[in-house]
Amino acid sequence: MRHLGSLALSVLLTAVLYVLVGIGISKWVESARSDGTHSLANAAVVLLAFLGAAALYGLLLLLRLSPVGLVLAGLMLLILGAWAMLASGAGPFHYLPRNIGGFTLALSYPAYNGYALFLAVPLLMTMLSPRRWRRYAQPRPAAVPAAVAPYPAPAGGYPPPPGPAYPGASAAG
């Protein structure tokens, strides 16, 4: 069950993260092409988009999710980025809409500029962390077997020490 939850959450957050990065790049490129300067409103949109994407990416990497979903999301980004960079012609974005909410090429910018590959590597590296594969954060202590348990105390208790602990001390000590 924990793997299915990780799978759903990872794929959803990665998709939103990808679109936010695309919106940020699209707005930045659009404002640079129009007049060569970046207005405060455009810079605010870019900043909010990138901060939102960074927050989602941080959640993906820092939450103790099962690596199954994170690896699948990383593989999707890796395949998308490699396909976009190695494809001749339109690549994978021939079938996707060019405009999302007024942002031109928001779905293709992250893949063609290498951001998808950059985002994929840490997600794929989560499969190397042994703590992500454990069900609990702290493993339960193993029970002490009977053969290793300490010996019981003698029935009469331990005898008192034979004399003073150091020279010159009284025997009653």
PALO-344667 format. One record per atom (N, C-alpha, C): residue number from 1; x, y, z; atom name. Coordinates in pm, 1 decimal, decimal comma, always signed. Atoms other than C-alpha are relative to their C-alpha. Example, Ala and Ser with C-alpha at 12.3 -4.5 7.8 and 13.67 -1.06 7.14 Angstrom:
! PALO-344667
   pos          X          Y          Z   site
     1      +89,0     -119,0       +0,0      N
     1    +1230,0     -450,0     +780,0     CA
     1      +90,0     +120,0       +0,0      C
     2      -82,0     -119,0       -6,0      N
     2    +1367,0     -106,0     +714,0     CA
     2      -77,0     +109,0      +73,0      C
***
This chain:
! PALO-344667
   pos          X          Y          Z   site
     1      +82,6     -119,4       +0,0      N
     1       +0,0       +0,0       +0,0     CA
     1      +86,9     +125,5       +0,0      C
     2      -86,4     -116,9       -7,7      N
     2     +283,6     +235,8      +80,7     CA
     2      +64,7      +28,6     -134,7      C
     3      -57,9      -19,7     +132,3      N
     3     +431,7     +178,9     -266,7     CA
     3     -100,8      +64,9      -94,7      C
     4     +102,6      -60,0      +86,1      N
     4     +101,6     +266,7     -436,2     CA
     4      -20,9     +147,2      +32,2      C
     5      +12,0     -140,1      -39,2      N
     5      +68,5     +588,7     -236,2     CA
     5     +117,8      +82,0      -48,9      C
     6     -119,2      -67,8      +49,2      N
     6     +424,8     +682,8     -323,4     CA
     6       -6,7      +17,9     -151,1      C
     7      +11,1       -4,9     +145,3      N
     7     +358,9     +605,1     -688,0     CA
     7      -94,1     +111,6      -43,5      C
     8      +98,4     -102,5      +37,1      N
     8      +48,9     +824,7     -709,9     CA
     8      +49,5     +140,1      +34,2      C
     9      -46,9     -132,0      -41,8      N
     9     +197,0    +1114,0     -512,6     CA
     9     +120,0      +46,2      -81,4      C
    10     -119,5      -37,0      +75,4      N
    10     +528,1    +1108,8     -696,7     CA
    10      -32,7      +41,0     -142,5      C
    11      +35,2      -32,6     +139,0      N
    11     +375,4    +1106,6    -1042,8     CA
    11      -76,7     +131,8       -6,3      C
    12      +77,7     -124,3       -1,1      N
    12     +128,3    +1383,5     -955,1     CA
    12      +89,2     +121,3      +28,6      C
    13      -85,6     -113,8      -34,6      N
    13     +384,7    +1610,6     -787,1     CA
    13     +105,2      +26,8     -107,1      C
    14      -98,8      -20,1     +106,6      N
    14     +639,7    +1553,4    -1064,2     CA
    14      -63,4      +67,8     -120,2      C
    15      +68,2      -65,1     +111,6      N
    15     +385,3    +1650,9    -1329,3     CA
    15      -22,7     +148,5      +28,6      C
    16      +22,4     -140,8      -36,5      N
    16     +294,9    +1971,4    -1143,2     CA
    16     +132,7      +75,0       +4,1      C
    17     -133,5      -59,6       -5,3      N
    17     +662,6    +2042,8    -1081,1     CA
    17      +51,3      +29,9     -141,2      C
    18      -44,3      -16,5     +138,1      N
    18     +741,8    +1996,4    -1452,1     CA
    18      -71,6     +117,6      -66,8      C
    19      +77,3     -109,1      +59,7      N
    19     +461,7    +2231,9    -1557,0     CA
    19      +41,3     +134,4      +60,1      C
    20      -43,7     -125,7      -62,7      N
    20     +570,8    +2497,1    -1304,3     CA
    20     +135,9      +45,3      -52,4      C
    21     -129,9      -35,8      +58,9      N
    21     +928,7    +2485,8    -1434,2     CA
    21      -21,3      +51,4     -142,2      C
    22      +29,2      -44,7     +136,6      N
    22     +790,5    +2516,7    -1788,5     CA
    22      -63,6     +137,7       -3,0      C
    23      +63,0     -132,6       -6,8      N
    23     +574,3    +2814,9    -1691,5     CA
    23     +104,8     +106,3      +32,5      C
    24     -104,3      -95,5      -35,1      N
    24     +872,3    +2987,7    -1530,5     CA
    24      +92,0      +30,5     -117,2      C
    25      -88,4      -21,2     +115,2      N
    25    +1097,0    +2935,3    -1832,2     CA
    25      -74,2      +72,5     -110,9      C
    26      +78,6      -62,1     +106,5      N
    26     +820,5    +3030,2    -2074,9     CA
    26      -19,7     +149,4      +24,2      C
    27      +21,7     -142,0      -32,4      N
    27     +744,2    +3356,8    -1896,9     CA
    27     +130,5      +77,8       -9,6      C
    28     -130,5      -66,2       +5,6      N
    28    +1115,0    +3440,9    -1870,6     CA
    28      +41,5      +24,3     -145,5      C
    29      -36,8      -12,8     +141,5      N
    29    +1177,4    +3376,9    -2242,0     CA
    29      -92,4      +99,2      -69,1      C
    30      +97,2      -91,0      +62,2      N
    30     +860,3    +3560,1    -2342,5     CA
    30      +30,8     +145,9      +34,2      C
    31      -27,0     -138,5      -38,1      N
    31     +949,7    +3872,7    -2146,4     CA
    31     +134,4      +46,8      -55,9      C
    32     -129,6      -38,6      +56,7      N
    32    +1308,8    +3869,6    -2274,0     CA
    32      -12,1      +27,2     -149,1      C
    33      +16,6      -20,6     +144,1      N
    33    +1192,8    +3846,3    -2634,9     CA
    33      -77,6     +127,4      -31,1      C
    34      +87,4     -113,4      +31,8      N
    34     +936,2    +4124,9    -2611,9     CA
    34      +74,9     +132,6       +2,1      C
    35      -66,6     -130,7       -4,9      N
    35    +1151,3    +4416,1    -2499,3     CA
    35     +143,5       -7,3      +51,7      C
    36     -137,4      +14,1      -45,7      N
    36    +1480,9    +4275,9    -2372,4     CA
    36      +17,4      +21,2     +149,2      C
    37       -8,0      -18,3     -145,0      N
    37    +1404,2    +4366,7    -2010,7     CA
    37     -109,0      -85,4      +64,5      C
    38      +98,2      +79,0      -72,9      N
    38    +1212,2    +4180,2    -1747,2     CA
    38      -74,7      +91,9      +95,9      C
    39      +79,8      -85,6      -88,2      N
    39     +927,0    +4367,6    -1583,9     CA
    39      -15,0      -67,1     +136,1      C
    40      +18,0      +51,4     -136,1      N
    40     +850,4    +4327,1    -1217,1     CA
    40     -109,6     -106,5       +3,8      C
    41     +109,2      +98,0       +2,3      N
    41     +525,9    +4140,5    -1292,7     CA
    41      +48,9     -132,6      -59,6      C
    42      -52,1     +122,9      +60,6      N
    42     +702,8    +3891,9    -1521,1     CA
    42      +98,7      -69,1      +93,3      C
    43      -96,2      +58,1      -93,7      N
    43     +982,1    +3843,9    -1269,7     CA
    43      -71,4      -64,2     +118,4      C
    44      +76,1      +57,6     -111,1      N
    44     +724,2    +3779,0     -996,4     CA
    44      -61,6     -133,9      -40,4      C
    45      +57,6     +126,2      +47,6      N
    45     +552,1    +3510,1    -1206,9     CA
    45     +108,3     -106,9       -8,0      C
    46     -111,2      +94,9      +11,3      N
    46     +887,0    +3347,1    -1281,4     CA
    46      +45,2      -45,7     +138,2      C
    47      -45,5      +31,9     -134,6      N
    47     +992,2    +3362,8     -917,0     CA
    47      -98,9      -92,2      +71,2      C
    48     +101,1      +84,1      -65,2      N
    48     +664,2    +3216,7     -788,9     CA
    48       -4,8     -139,8      -61,5      C
    49       +1,7     +131,2      +65,6      N
    49     +670,3    +2939,2    -1048,8     CA
    49     +119,4      -83,6      +43,0      C
    50     -119,3      +75,0      -39,3      N
    50    +1027,1    +2841,0     -964,4     CA
    50       -0,1      -35,2     +148,6      C
    51       +8,0      +31,9     -143,1      N
    51     +970,6    +2862,8     -587,9     CA
    51     -100,5     -111,6      +26,8      C
    52      +97,7     +108,8      -13,6      N
    52     +660,8    +2645,1     -618,8     CA
    52      +57,4     -132,4      -47,0      C
    53      -62,7     +122,6      +50,4      N
    53     +852,6    +2392,8     -828,5     CA
    53     +106,7      -50,1      +97,1      C
    54     -104,6      +39,1      -95,1      N
    54    +1141,3    +2394,3     -580,5     CA
    54      -61,7      -58,5     +127,2      C
    55      +66,7      +53,3     -119,7      N
    55     +903,0    +2338,9     -288,2     CA
    55      -52,3     -141,5      -25,8      C
    56      +48,7     +134,6      +32,5      N
    56     +742,3    +2040,3     -462,0     CA
    56     +115,3      -99,0      -13,7      C
    57     -116,3      +86,6      +16,6      N
    57    +1083,0    +1899,3     -553,4     CA
    57      +60,6      -34,0     +136,5      C
    58      -48,5      +25,4     -134,7      N
    58    +1196,4    +1938,1     -194,0     CA
    58      -88,0      -99,3      +73,6      C
    59      +91,5      +96,7      -62,6      N
    59     +885,6    +1753,6      -74,1     CA
    59      +26,3     -141,0      -51,9      C
    60      -24,6     +132,1      +57,3      N
    60     +955,1    +1469,3     -313,7     CA
    60     +127,2      -63,2      +56,3      C
    61     -127,8      +55,5      -43,2      N
    61    +1312,9    +1431,0     -200,0     CA
    61      +10,4      -18,3     +150,6      C
    62      -16,4       +5,5     -145,0      N
    62    +1269,4    +1488,8     +173,3     CA
    62     -102,9      -86,3      +71,6      C
    63      +98,0      +87,9      -63,7      N
    63     +949,8    +1299,5     +252,9     CA
    63      +49,9     -143,7       -5,9      C
    64      -43,6     +139,0       -3,8      N
    64    +1007,4     +939,7     +348,4     CA
    64      -95,3      -86,0      -81,0      C
    65      +84,9      +77,4      +89,7      N
    65     +828,4     +800,1      +47,0     CA
    65      +73,2     -125,8      -44,9      C
    66      -59,4     +117,9      +60,5      N
    66     +885,0     +459,4     -102,1     CA
    66      +69,4      +42,3     -129,6      C
    67      -70,6      -42,5     +120,1      N
    67    +1140,6     +489,1     -382,4     CA
    67      -64,0      -47,5     -129,8      C
    68      +62,3      +50,9     +121,7      N
    68     +914,0     +306,1     -627,3     CA
    68      -59,0     +114,5      -83,0      C
    69      +59,8     -111,9      +72,8      N
    69     +718,9     +619,5     -719,7     CA
    69     +103,3     +101,7      -44,1      C
    70     -103,7      -97,2      +34,7      N
    70    +1024,2     +843,9     -715,6     CA
    70      +83,7      -48,2     -118,1      C
    71      -77,3      +54,7     +111,0      N
    71    +1215,6     +612,9     -947,9     CA
    71      -81,9       +4,0     -128,7      C
    72      +84,9       -7,8     +119,4      N
    72     +920,1     +593,4    -1187,4     CA
    72       -7,5     +143,8      -51,4      C
    73       +3,5     -140,9      +41,2      N
    73     +892,7     +974,4    -1189,9     CA
    73     +133,4      +41,9      -60,2      C
    74     -131,9      -30,4      +54,4      N
    74    +1268,2    +1001,6    -1245,3     CA
    74      +19,8      -61,7     -137,4      C
    75      -10,1      +63,9     +131,3      N
    75    +1250,3     +753,3    -1532,7     CA
    75      -82,4      +73,3     -105,0      C
    76      +82,5      -76,2      +94,3      N
    76     +967,1     +950,4    -1691,7     CA
    76      +72,1     +127,2      -43,4      C
    77      -72,8     -121,9      +33,6      N
    77    +1171,0    +1271,4    -1672,9     CA
    77     +123,4      -30,4      -83,9      C
    78     -119,6      +38,0      +74,9      N
    78    +1483,3    +1096,1    -1799,3     CA
    78      -34,0      -35,8     -144,2      C
    79      +41,5      +37,9     +135,4      N
    79    +1304,4     +943,6    -2097,5     CA
    79      -47,1     +120,9      -77,9      C
    80      +50,5     -119,9      +67,1      N
    80    +1128,2    +1269,9    -2178,5     CA
    80     +114,8      +92,8      -41,1      C
    81     -112,2      -87,5      +30,9      N
    81    +1449,5    +1473,2    -2159,5     CA
    81      +91,2      -57,6     -106,6      C
    82      -86,4      +63,2     +100,1      N
    82    +1656,3    +1221,8    -2357,0     CA
    82      -68,6       -3,9     -135,6      C
    83      +73,8       +3,6     +124,9      N
    83    +1384,9    +1186,1    -2620,7     CA
    83       -1,9     +138,2      -64,3      C
    84       +3,6     -135,4      +54,8      N
    84    +1358,1    +1562,0    -2662,3     CA
    84     +136,3      +42,2      -54,8      C
    85     -132,9      -41,1      +44,7      N
    85    +1734,4    +1606,0    -2693,5     CA
    85      +50,6      -82,8     -117,6      C
    86      -51,9      +87,8     +104,6      N
    86    +1798,4    +1309,9    -2923,5     CA
    86      -92,0      -11,7     -120,8      C
    87      +96,6      +15,7     +108,9      N
    87    +1485,9    +1327,1    -3140,8     CA
    87      +28,4     +100,0     -111,4      C
    88       -8,9      -91,9     +113,8      N
    88    +1505,5    +1470,3    -3485,7     CA
    88     -141,9      +43,5      -33,4      C
    89     +133,7      -50,6      +29,1      N
    89    +1211,3    +1688,8    -3571,7     CA
    89      -71,4      +46,5     +124,4      C
    90      +83,1      -52,6     -107,3      N
    90     +927,5    +1758,5    -3332,0     CA
    90      +22,2      -69,9     +133,4      C
    91      -20,1      +72,2     -125,3      N
    91    +1010,0    +1491,3    -3075,1     CA
    91     -132,2      -32,6      +67,6      C
    92     +120,3      +43,4      -70,6      N
    92     +759,2    +1400,0    -2806,2     CA
    92     -107,4     +107,8       +9,9      C
    93      +94,0     -109,7      -22,3      N
    93     +590,1    +1740,6    -2804,2     CA
    93      -85,1      +31,2     -122,6      C
    94      +84,8      -15,4     +118,3      N
    94     +432,2    +1705,6    -3145,6     CA
    94     -145,7      -28,6      +36,3      C
    95     +134,8      +42,6      -37,6      N
    95     +129,9    +1551,4    -2971,9     CA
    95      -58,5      +78,9     +116,3      C
    96      +46,4      -73,8     -117,0      N
    96     +104,0    +1787,3    -2673,7     CA
    96      -39,5     +142,7      -38,3      C
    97      +38,0     -138,4      +30,7      N
    97      -59,2    +2130,9    -2663,5     CA
    97     +119,1      +94,8      +14,1      C
    98     -109,8      -96,3       -3,9      N
    98     +173,1    +2423,2    -2731,1     CA
    98      -23,9     +108,9     +103,6      C
    99      +36,9     -106,7      -93,2      N
    99      -11,5    +2660,1    -2498,7     CA
    99      -69,7      -59,1     +121,3      C
   100      +69,2      +41,0     -123,4      N
   100     -105,1    +2598,6    -2135,5     CA
   100      -26,7     +125,4      +80,2      C
   101      +37,1     -117,3      -78,3      N
   101     -293,0    +2878,3    -1965,9     CA
   101      +65,2     +129,3      -47,8      C
   102      -61,8     -121,3      +53,7      N
   102     -140,5    +3140,3    -2196,6     CA
   102     +151,9       -2,5       +2,6      C
   103     -145,8      +11,9       -1,1      N
   103     +215,9    +3019,4    -2146,8     CA
   103      +42,3      -86,6     -117,5      C
   104      -39,1      +68,4     +122,4      N
   104     +369,1    +2925,1    -2479,5     CA
   104     +113,7      -97,5      +26,7      C
   105     -101,7     +105,7       -6,8      N
   105     +571,9    +2602,1    -2499,2     CA
   105      +39,8      -37,3     +143,6      C
   106      -31,4      +30,3     -140,1      N
   106     +551,0    +2548,1    -2122,4     CA
   106      +29,4     -148,0      +20,8      C
   107      -26,4     +142,5      -15,2      N
   107     +553,4    +2170,0    -2171,3     CA
   107     +129,8      -44,6      -66,5      C
   108     -119,6      +44,4      +71,4      N
   108     +850,9    +2157,6    -2404,8     CA
   108     +129,0      +63,6      +50,0      C
   109     -122,8      -66,2      -45,0      N
   109    +1097,0    +2405,9    -2251,1     CA
   109      +81,8      -82,7      +99,4      C
   110      -83,6      +73,7      -96,1      N
   110    +1202,6    +2190,5    -1951,6     CA
   110      +73,8     -118,6      -62,6      C
   111      -64,7     +115,8      +61,8      N
   111    +1279,3    +1890,2    -2172,8     CA
   111     +109,1      +42,4      -97,2      C
   112      -97,2      -41,7     +101,0      N
   112    +1458,7    +2073,9    -2453,1     CA
   112     +118,6      +73,9      +60,7      C
   113     -110,3      -73,4      -63,2      N
   113    +1669,9    +2282,2    -2214,5     CA
   113      +78,7      -85,0      +98,7      C
   114      -75,1      +89,2      -87,8      N
   114    +1787,4    +1984,2    -2009,2     CA
   114      -45,4       -0,2     +144,7      C
   115      +47,8       -2,4     -138,3      N
   115    +1593,8    +2065,3    -1692,8     CA
   115      -59,4     -134,5      +40,7      C
   116      +59,6     +129,9      -33,0      N
   116    +1411,6    +1731,6    -1711,3     CA
   116     +108,4     -100,0      +39,2      C
   117     -110,5      +89,9      -35,0      N
   117    +1741,9    +1543,6    -1707,9     CA
   117      +59,1      +37,4     +135,2      C
   118      -53,4      -49,7     -127,2      N
   118    +1865,3    +1759,2    -1421,0     CA
   118      -89,6      -41,9     +116,7      C
   119      +94,5      +38,3     -105,4      N
   119    +1551,0    +1684,6    -1218,5     CA
   119       -7,6     -151,9      +18,2      C
   120      +14,5     +145,3       -5,3      N
   120    +1559,7    +1311,5    -1300,3     CA
   120     +105,7      -67,4      +86,4      C
   121     -110,2      +70,7      -65,9      N
   121    +1897,1    +1224,5    -1148,9     CA
   121      -21,2      -15,5     +151,3      C
   122      +22,3      +22,9     -143,7      N
   122    +1822,3    +1291,1     -776,5     CA
   122     -119,2      -91,6      +29,4      C
   123     +113,4      +90,3      -21,2      N
   123    +1487,5    +1115,0     -810,4     CA
   123      +41,8     -145,0      -21,1      C
   124      -47,9     +135,8      +24,0      N
   124    +1660,6     +809,1     -954,6     CA
   124      +95,7      -45,9     +110,5      C
   125      -96,0      +36,4     -105,6      N
   125    +1925,1     +818,8     -680,5     CA
   125      -67,8      -41,0     +130,3      C
   126      +69,1      +39,7     -123,2      N
   126    +1660,0     +767,5     -412,9     CA
   126       -7,6     -151,3      +14,6      C
   127       +5,2     +145,6      -11,9      N
   127    +1660,3     +396,4     -496,4     CA
   127     +126,1      -55,4      +65,7      C
   128     -123,8      +45,2      -62,9      N
   128    +2014,7     +377,0     -355,0     CA
   128       -0,9      +17,9     +151,5      C
   129       +7,4      -25,8     -143,5      N
   129    +1905,9     +486,4       -6,7     CA
   129      -70,2     -115,7      +71,4      C
   130      +64,5     +112,7      -68,8      N
   130    +1843,5     +185,5     +220,0     CA
   130     -111,9      +43,3      +93,8      C
   131     +102,9      -43,2      -94,8      N
   131    +1637,1     +393,1     +462,7     CA
   131     -134,7      +18,9      -69,5      C
   132     +127,1      -15,5      +71,9      N
   132    +1372,8     +455,3     +194,9     CA
   132      -69,9     -132,9      -22,5      C
   133      +60,4     +130,2      +22,8      N
   133    +1317,1      +84,0     +147,7     CA
   133      -57,8      -59,2     +128,5      C
   134      +52,1      +52,1     -127,3      N
   134    +1245,8      +25,5     +518,2     CA
   134     -141,4      +50,4      +24,2      C
   135     +137,3      -39,5      -29,5      N
   135     +888,7      +33,6     +633,3     CA
   135       -3,8     +104,5     +111,6      C
   136       -0,7      -90,3     -115,0      N
   136     +969,6     +212,4     +961,8     CA
   136     +130,6      +77,7       +1,6      C
   137     -119,9      -84,0       -3,8      N
   137    +1215,4     +496,0    +1022,2     CA
   137     +107,3      -62,2      +88,4      C
   138      -94,2      +66,7      -90,5      N
   138    +1377,9     +316,4    +1316,3     CA
   138      -38,1     -147,4       +5,6      C
   139      +35,8     +142,1       -5,7      N
   139    +1394,4      -61,6    +1286,0     CA
   139      -22,9      -45,4     +143,9      C
   140      +30,9      +51,7     -133,0      N
   140    +1250,5     -251,4    +1580,1     CA
   140     +119,4      -79,3      +52,7      C
   141     -112,8      +76,9      -53,8      N
   141    +1512,1     -394,5    +1817,2     CA
   141      -31,1     -149,2       -0,5      C
   142      +17,5     +145,1       +0,0      N
   142    +1564,3     -764,7    +1789,5     CA
   142      -11,7      -49,5     +143,6      C
   143      +14,0      +58,6     -133,3      N
   143    +1463,2     -976,8    +2086,3     CA
   143     +130,4      -69,1      +38,3      C
   144     -122,0      +63,8      -48,0      N
   144    +1752,1    -1102,1    +2298,4     CA
   144      -27,1     -148,5      +17,5      C
   145      +23,6     +144,3      -16,7      N
   145    +1775,0    -1480,4    +2264,6     CA
   145      +36,8      -45,1     +140,7      C
   146      -21,8      +50,0     -136,2      N
   146    +1775,8    -1683,5    +2586,8     CA
   146     +145,8      -40,9      +21,2      C
   147     -137,6      +45,5      -14,9      N
   147    +2126,8    -1822,0    +2522,4     CA
   147      +95,3     +117,6      +22,0      C
   148      -87,7     -115,7      -11,5      N
   148    +2273,1    -1468,8    +2513,4     CA
   148      -34,7      +81,8     +123,8      C
   149      +42,1      -76,6     -117,0      N
   149    +2086,1    -1339,9    +2819,3     CA
   149     +106,6      -11,5     +109,1      C
   150     -103,0       +5,8     -105,1      N
   150    +2311,5    -1254,1    +3116,6     CA
   150      -31,5     -108,8     +102,3      C
   151      +16,6     +102,7     -103,5      N
   151    +2368,4    -1514,2    +3388,3     CA
   151      -74,7      +59,1     +120,0      C
   152      +69,9      -51,4     -118,6      N
   152    +2142,6    -1482,2    +3693,5     CA
   152      +98,5      +21,3     +115,6      C
   153      -84,9      -27,1     -116,6      N
   153    +2291,0    -1344,6    +4016,9     CA
   153       -0,1     -122,0      +91,7      C
   154       -1,2     +113,8      -93,2      N
   154    +2400,3    -1602,1    +4274,7     CA
   154     -109,4      +15,3     +105,9      C
   155     +112,4       +0,9      -93,8      N
   155    +2133,0    -1698,0    +4528,8     CA
   155      +30,2      +79,1     +125,8      C
   156      -32,3      -70,2     -123,4      N
   156    +2314,8    -1554,9    +4830,6     CA
   156      +50,9     +140,7      -24,3      C
   157      -55,0     -132,1      +30,9      N
   157    +2428,6    -1239,7    +4658,6     CA
   157     +150,6       -8,0      -14,9      C
   158     -144,8       -3,3      +15,9      N
   158    +2784,5    -1137,4    +4598,7     CA
   158      +66,7      +17,8     +136,6      C
   159      -68,0      -17,5     -129,4      N
   159    +3033,8    -1168,1    +4887,9     CA
   159      +59,8     +140,1       +9,3      C
   160      -58,5     -133,6      -15,0      N
   160    +3166,2     -841,0    +5034,7     CA
   160     +148,3       -4,0      -36,9      C
   161     -142,2       -1,8      +33,9      N
   161    +3514,2     -730,0    +4928,2     CA
   161      +82,7      -42,5     +121,1      C
   162      -76,5      +57,8     -109,5      N
   162    +3790,5     -894,3    +5137,5     CA
   162      +66,6     +100,5      +90,9      C
   163      -71,7      -91,0      -88,0      N
   163    +3955,7     -584,6    +5281,8     CA
   163       -8,3     +142,4      -52,3      C
   164       +4,9     -138,9      +45,2      N
   164    +4027,1     -216,6    +5238,7     CA
   164      +39,8      +12,3     -147,2      C
   165      -24,7      -19,8     +141,9      N
   165    +4036,6      -85,9    +4884,9     CA
   165     +136,9      +60,3      -25,8      C
   166     -131,7      -61,6      +17,2      N
   166    +4366,0     +106,1    +4940,4     CA
   166      +74,5       -8,5     +132,1      C
   167      -76,6      +12,2     -125,4      N
   167    +4649,3      +94,2    +5194,4     CA
   167      -30,3     +113,6      +96,6      C
   168      +22,2      -99,6     -103,7      N
   168    +4588,2     +278,7    +5520,3     CA
   168     -145,3      +20,6      +34,0      C
   169     +142,2      -14,9      -28,5      N
   169    +4209,4     +251,7    +5510,2     CA
   169      -40,6      -97,0     +109,1      C
   170      +47,1      +89,1     -105,3      N
   170    +4017,4     +100,7    +5798,8     CA
   170      -75,1     -117,1      -62,4      C
   171      +65,2     +119,4      +50,9      N
   171    +3875,0     -246,5    +5750,4     CA
   171     -151,0      +14,3       +0,9      C
   172     +144,7      -16,2       -6,7      N
   172    +3521,9     -126,9    +5840,7     CA
   172      -52,9      +78,4     -119,3      C
   173      +15,0      -79,1     +110,5      N
   173    +3537,6     +108,4    +5547,6     CA
   173     -105,3      +54,1      -64,8      C
***
